[in-house]
Amino acid sequence: ADENQKAESVLSLIVVIASSQPRAILTHFDSFYDCFKHKTLSSKVHKQLIACLLSCRLAQPTSFEGQKKFYANISDSLNLITDPWSVFQLGRHSLCTGNYEVAAEIFGNRLQRSISSSSSYLWLSILSAVANAEDELVRGGICAIPSTLVM
C-alpha cells in the first residue's frame, strides 16, 4: 500500500504540472508511463495516470496514429478503475481538458450502465450529449454547429 500511496502522490503532482505546462510533462511522459504501467497499482494510481494523460493530450501532435495510441492508453487504463465516482471525476477532468470524446465515452457508455436512479441517468445523458456536441464542434468547426444544436 505504501508504494501505491507514493505513486499516487507523485502522479497527483505531475497532473497539477501537466494541467498548466503539458509540454514539460509530455517530453518525459513515455518513460514514466512505462514505469507505472508494468506494476500492480491501485485504481487511484490508475486514475491519476489517466488524468495526466488527459492533461497532456492537447500538447500532443494531432496525427491520427497519435490519437489512436492516446485513446488506446486511456481505454486500457480506464478499464482498471471500478469505482464509479472515480470514473465520474475522470469524465469531469476530460471535459475540463478538452478531451470531449473521452468524456462522452465515460458519461455515455461507461457510467450510464451502472446508474439506478432516473435523475442520475438523465444527468449523465445530458453530460454525454454536451461532450458529443463539443467533440463535433472541435472536429467540424463552424460547419458542425447545425448538427450540434439540441432541440
DOTI-966868 format. One line per 10 residues: number of its first residue (from 1); their letters; for each residue y, z, x of N, C-alpha, C. Coordinates in steps of 0.001 Angstrom, whole numbers, plus 500000, padded with zeros to 6 digits. Atoms other than C-alpha are relative to their C-alpha. Example, Ala and Ser with C-alpha at 12.3 -4.5 7.8 and 13.67 -1.06 7.14 Angstrom:
1) as) 498810,500000,500890,495500,507800,512300,501200,500000,500900; 498810,499940,499180,498940,507140,513670,501090,500730,499230
REM end
This chain:
1) adenqkaesv) 498798,500000,500825,500000,500000,500000,501262,500000,500866; 498848,499914,499110,502330,500729,502901,500426,498613,500487; 499685,501363,499552,502104,497133,504166,500668,499206,498873; 499390,500683,501139,502922,495847,500676,501435,500462,499780; 498643,499492,500171,505981,498118,500437,500940,499440,501055; 499188,500566,498925,507250,496913,503798,500287,498521,499743; 499838,501428,500274,506659,493281,502875,500967,499785,498840; 499097,500122,501149,508410,493776,499527,501442,500283,500409; 498648,499668,499545,511406,495407,501226,500599,498874,500842; 499518,501087,499155,511701,492649,503830,500332,498778,499144
11) lslivviass) 499755,501163,500860,511383,489930,501196,501186,500213,499066; 498826,499717,500834,513960,491643,498961,501282,499713,500764; 498843,500268,499144,516422,491497,501825,500168,498500,500238; 499948,501446,499778,515540,487863,502527,500498,499277,498757; 499538,500613,501259,516104,486994,498844,501512,500142,499868; 498546,499787,500070,519593,488511,498983,500719,499039,500944; 499394,500927,499034,520403,486495,502099,499862,498560,499499; 500243,501364,500483,518852,483345,500610,500896,499642,498822; 499131,500266,501145,520971,483697,497480,501386,499557,500426; 498652,500370,499557,524175,483411,499473,499996,498985,501133
21) qprailthfd) 500091,500922,498860,523038,481458,502559,498598,499380,500067; 501376,500523,500044,519917,479454,501621,499602,499206,501236; 500356,500793,498808,520109,477161,504667,499581,500889,501167; 500368,499078,498920,519891,480153,507006,498539,500427,499874; 501382,499600,500239,516586,481177,505439,499083,498790,500067; 500828,501201,500086,515293,477656,504898,499529,499511,501360; 500395,500470,498671,515243,476850,508614,498775,500748,500536; 501141,499203,499542,512649,479605,509144,498986,500254,498893; 500800,499659,501174,511040,479567,505728,498514,499713,500188; 501420,500350,499880,507786,477763,506558,499231,501005,500850
31) sfydcfkhkt) 500710,499065,499125,506911,480157,509368,499788,501353,499325; 500227,498686,500618,507493,483335,507398,499195,499886,498707; 500831,500206,501189,505918,481864,504236,498525,499996,500400; 501377,500015,499517,502740,481193,506227,499505,501407,500344; 500374,498613,499688,502748,484825,507409,499599,500768,498746; 500258,499240,501222,502790,486111,503839,498875,499422,499156; 500943,500589,500961,500578,483641,502017,498537,500199,500378; 501384,499825,499586,497422,484355,504044,499529,501450,499899; 500366,498594,500117,497455,488098,503354,499745,500355,498539; 500209,499474,501338,496245,490056,500367,501199,500873,499672
41) lsskvhkqli) 498754,499312,500304,499513,491141,498828,500074,500350,498525; 499807,499601,501389,500616,492851,495653,500794,498933,499249; 499251,500975,500800,502115,490888,492785,501504,500177,500189; 498572,499782,499737,505503,492487,493591,500452,499212,501224; 499674,500762,498798,505423,490863,497023,500029,498506,499668; 500010,501411,500414,504476,487513,495484,501239,499667,499166; 498778,500204,500787,507365,487916,493041,501197,499792,500921; 498892,500138,499060,509793,488374,495939,499900,498685,500775; 500206,501257,499291,508268,485393,497750,500442,498816,499136; 499579,501061,500919,508798,483190,494693,501519,500012,499849
51) acllscrlaq) 498539,499906,500119,512362,484483,494307,500682,499389,501219; 499441,500592,498781,513016,483482,497898,499892,498478,499955; 500171,501450,500155,511594,480007,497278,501045,499435,499041; 499044,500467,501006,513780,479649,494186,501423,500007,500549; 498654,499907,499437,516886,480760,496076,500269,498907,501027; 499838,501011,498939,516281,478215,498853,499893,498573,499485; 500291,501338,500494,515456,475244,496628,501181,499054,500071; 498847,500892,500033,518976,473867,496347,500430,499544,501393; 499661,500407,498631,519298,473691,500139,498960,499046,500576; 501057,500876,499520,516125,471624,500456,500327,498541,499737
61) ptsfegqkkf) 499851,501432,500301,516023,467844,500699,499387,499704,498639; 500450,500258,501367,515520,466342,497272,499011,498858,499899; 501010,501050,500074,512757,463884,498140,498938,500402,498980; 501028,499744,501001,510029,463540,495555,498855,500818,500584; 501086,499260,499348,507366,464760,498002,500404,501449,500273; 499512,498647,499752,509505,467757,498952,500014,500835,498729; 499981,499290,501279,509953,468689,495298,498584,500323,499524; 501390,499749,500393,506209,468326,494622,499425,501185,500773; 500493,498899,499167,505412,470661,497536,500633,501316,499558; 499288,498807,500451,508058,473126,496362,499381,500552,498715
71) yanisdslnl) 500540,499536,501272,506709,473275,492795,498532,500416,500122; 501384,499583,499780,503113,473494,494043,499956,501410,500587; 499938,498651,499423,504005,476537,496176,500356,501035,498943; 499584,499060,501053,505724,478180,493208,498872,500208,499004; 501075,499911,500979,502886,477395,490837,498846,500850,500523; 501094,499221,499409,500260,478788,493202,500337,501482,500031; 499600,498593,499907,502203,481993,493750,500208,500630,498633; 499735,499472,501339,503187,482375,490095,498713,500420,499298; 501283,499652,500614,499532,482449,489056,499476,501348,500473; 500448,498702,499477,499082,485601,491145,500728,501176,499359
81) itdpwsvfql) 499215,498937,500631,501593,487553,489050,499530,500155,498558; 500557,499765,501333,500105,489130,485942,500936,500774,499078; 499079,499192,500788,502932,491398,484782,501028,499102,499298; 499064,500870,500722,504918,489611,482016,501470,500284,500314; 498608,499682,499690,508142,491470,482886,500410,499376,501335; 499712,500630,498703,507960,490267,486499,500139,498488,499845; 499923,501450,500245,507336,486730,485274,501323,499668,499298; 498715,500214,500675,510338,487009,482925,501156,500077,501004; 498940,499863,499003,512514,488215,485820,500075,498762,500898; 500000,501231,499213,511452,485167,487823,500567,498830,499192
91) grhslctgny) 499400,501029,500855,512353,482943,484867,501512,500132,499967; 498558,499744,499978,515785,484549,484755,500603,499583,501345; 499527,500387,498661,516168,484080,488516,499997,498468,500139; 500065,501466,499979,515120,480435,488074,501228,499390,499344; 498791,500494,500672,517959,479883,485612,501234,500219,500877; 498829,499672,499175,520458,481588,487931,500095,499152,501262; 500003,500777,498765,519417,479476,490922,499880,498500,499765; 500030,501434,500302,519357,476117,489120,498620,499385,500025; 501379,500494,500044,515568,475808,489010,499543,499915,498548; 500200,500059,501443,515528,474752,485382,498587,499584,499613
101) evaaeifgnr) 501372,500424,500298,512126,473057,485488,499046,501194,500073; 500826,498797,499850,510522,476277,486709,500278,500976,498857; 499641,499095,501100,512426,478337,484115,499374,499535,498688; 500594,500533,501241,511266,476041,481308,498498,500243,499973; 501442,499755,499909,507667,476364,482504,499694,501478,499747; 500238,498562,500157,507912,480154,482702,500240,500442,498560; 499675,499552,501361,509632,480679,479345,499165,499290,498950; 500742,500778,500987,507763,477920,477545,498519,500242,500037; 501462,499951,499947,504189,477827,478714,499449,501349,500415; 500591,498794,499429,503653,480983,480682,500172,501229,499109
111) lqrsisssss) 499753,498757,500727,505288,483734,478609,499724,499911,498500; 500188,500101,501453,505022,482383,475071,498560,500271,499575; 501409,499740,500330,501226,482703,475229,499701,501487,499876; 500306,498568,499981,501420,486464,475776,500891,500830,499084; 499056,499293,500866,504027,487352,473153,499366,500267,498639; 500557,499659,501313,503046,489173,469976,501072,500087,498916; 498932,499864,500995,506434,489574,468280,500670,498647,499747; 499382,501283,500350,508044,486671,466421,501419,499890,500567; 498649,500065,499448,511548,487605,467614,499965,499716,501505; 500141,500293,498567,510408,487590,471262,499595,498545,500206
121) ylwlsilsav) 500422,501399,499910,508700,484244,470701,501202,499067,499778; 498813,500807,500275,511909,482825,469224,500967,500030,501182; 499105,499857,498851,513986,484173,472127,499493,499179,501186; 500562,500777,498898,511619,482645,474698,500056,498496,499717; 499888,501417,500374,511622,479350,472782,501410,499483,500260; 498604,500388,499767,515420,479261,472951,500282,499904,501503; 499808,500050,498545,515430,480089,476675,499315,498770,500602; 500712,501182,499520,512860,477347,477254,500768,498723,499645; 499227,501172,500418,514944,474833,475264,501266,499838,500837; 498797,500048,499159,518081,475729,477237,499633,499511,501403
131) anaedelvrg) 500431,500411,498660,516204,475363,480536,499621,498515,500030; 500350,501422,500071,514770,471993,479456,501236,499127,499912; 498764,500774,500140,518222,470756,478421,500759,499956,501329; 499327,499971,498693,519741,471869,481733,499283,499103,501001; 500765,500841,499086,516927,470154,483624,500269,498515,499724; 499686,501392,500361,517554,466908,481715,501390,499610,500467; 498637,500299,499548,521270,467125,482500,500060,499826,501517; 500021,500119,498540,520566,467651,486193,499397,498659,500409; 500691,501239,499638,518198,464691,486285,500728,498754,499504; 499420,501197,500601,520083,462316,483993,501514,499921,500030
141) gicaipstlv) 498542,500011,499969,523708,463303,484448,500597,499839,498615; 499267,500150,501257,526170,462336,481751,499218,499212,498958; 500802,500804,500931,523708,459860,480224,499005,500852,499207; 500981,499142,500660,521423,462754,479264,500615,500891,498921; 499353,499104,500967,523992,464521,477088,499493,499799,498573; 500478,500147,501384,522926,462949,473774,498599,500574,499758; 501373,499511,500204,519262,463864,474311,499902,501519,500132; 500071,498547,499823,520093,467479,475199,500681,500775,498887; 499330,499309,501100,522168,468256,472112,498978,500445,498971; 500930,499436,500978,520309,470519,469715,500688,500028,498648
151) m) 499433,500021,501365,520891,470042,466019,499747,501311,499318
REM end
